[in-house]
């Protein structure tokens, strides 16, 4: 249970990165909506819910794939040693993620650059759902856009290498996706104010420090506790 709470908090705290990176998505989601309805919760909420349902479904599928790969690795290696290696990798990436969000170290941008190659293949598939006119188009668009090059998402995916099974990997990414949900839903209604708030260096630093502390605790659990 502690692992699910941890990745949920990573998603919640990492929302300061999500809002800054995905701020333009709201504009695209409301592009196909008539001007008089763009600011109506009754119109915008189903679109935002559909987008986030698709996005989190994509995360969950990716978690199942990575978790399945980790299970294969553990079965080929010594069970305990293989699990320890993957847990160490997960902890290191959590620390790196905290440094990234806090703007202390931006090395994770290299992971985003690798993801751009995959995005070039996926992005054309998403275009058929634009403009978004309702829930039915928002869901598949969210699924495809869940694969946008993002250091936060990719780092958590690497962290799910410690899952040891496809089911646990899927549940970890589901928990992470649910953690990102409050920020991205709020973005749809108070985008400008929320973006301004989350871009403050102090907020990013605080969120980053908390995530770094989680990574350090993971390492201590593996090797000391």
C-alpha positions, 0 to 999 in steps of 0.5 A, spaced: 500 500 500 505 504 501 508 504 494 501 506 491 500 512 496 507 514 494 506 514 486 499 517 488 503 523 492 508 523 486 503 525 481 499 530 486 506 533 487 508 533 480 502 536 478 506 543 478 510 540 472 504 537 469 500 544 469 506 548 466 507 543 461 500 541 459 497 548 459 495 549 452 491 542 452 485 546 455 485 550 449 485 544 444 480 541 448 475 547 448 477 548 440 471 545 437 466 548 443 462 554 441 464 560 444 458 561 448 459 554 451 467 554 452 466 556 460 460 552 461 462 547 466 456 542 464 460 543 457 467 543 459 467 538 465 465 531 460 470 533 455 476 534 461 473 527 464 474 524 458 481 526 456 483 524 463 480 518 463 483 516 456 490 519 459 490 515 465 488 509 461 494 510 457 498 510 463 495 504 466 497 500 460 504 502 459 505 500 467 502 493 465 507 493 460 513 495 464 511 491 470 511 485 465 518 486 463 520 487 470 517 480 472 521 477 466 527 480 469 526 478 476 524 471 473 531 470 469 535 473 475 536 471 482 529 473 485 531 477 491 537 480 487 533 482 481 528 485 486 533 489 489 536 492 483 529 494 480 527 497 487 534 501 487 533 504 480 526 506 482 529 510 488 534 513 484 529 515 478 525 518 484 530 522 487 532 525 479 525 526 478 525 531 485 531 534 482 528 535 475 521 538 478 525 543 483 529 545 477 536 543 480 538 538 475 534 537 468 538 531 466 531 528 465 530 532 459 534 527 455 528 522 457 523 526 454 528 527 447 528 519 447 520 519 447 519 524 442 521 519 437 515 515 439 511 521 439 512 522 432 509 515 431 503 516 435 501 524 434 498 523 427 493 518 430 491 523 435 489 528 430 483 525 427 480 526 434 481 534 433 477 538 434 474 535 440 466 536 440 465 531 446 466 526 451 467 520 445 473 524 442 476 526 448 477 519 451 481 517 445 485 523 444 487 523 452 489 516 451 494 518 445 496 524 449 498 520 455 504 518 451 506 525 450 514 526 451 514 528 459 520 527 464 515 526 469 511 520 466 517 517 463 520 517 470 514 514 474 514 508 468 521 507 470 520 506 477 514 501 476 520 497 474 520 495 481 513 492 480 515 485 479 508 484 475 504 486 470 498 487 474 502 491 480 505 495 474 498 497 472 496 499 479 502 503 480 501 507 474 493 508 475 495 511 482 500 516 479 495 518 474 489 519 479 494 523 483 495 528 477 488 528 476 486 534 481 491 539 478 489 537 471 482 538 472 483 544 476 487 547 470 481 546 465 477 551 470 482 556 473 488 555 468 491 561 468 491 562 475 493 555 477 499 555 472 501 562 475 501 559 482 505 552 480 510 556 476 513 559 482 520 557 484 518 556 491 512 551 490 516 547 485 522 547 490 518 544 495 514 539 491 521 537 488 524 536 495 518 532 498 519 527 492 527 527 493 525 525 500 521 519 498 526 517 494 531 517 499 526 513 504 526 508 498 533 507 498 534 507 506 528 501 506 532 497 501 539 497 504 538 500 511 531 498 514 
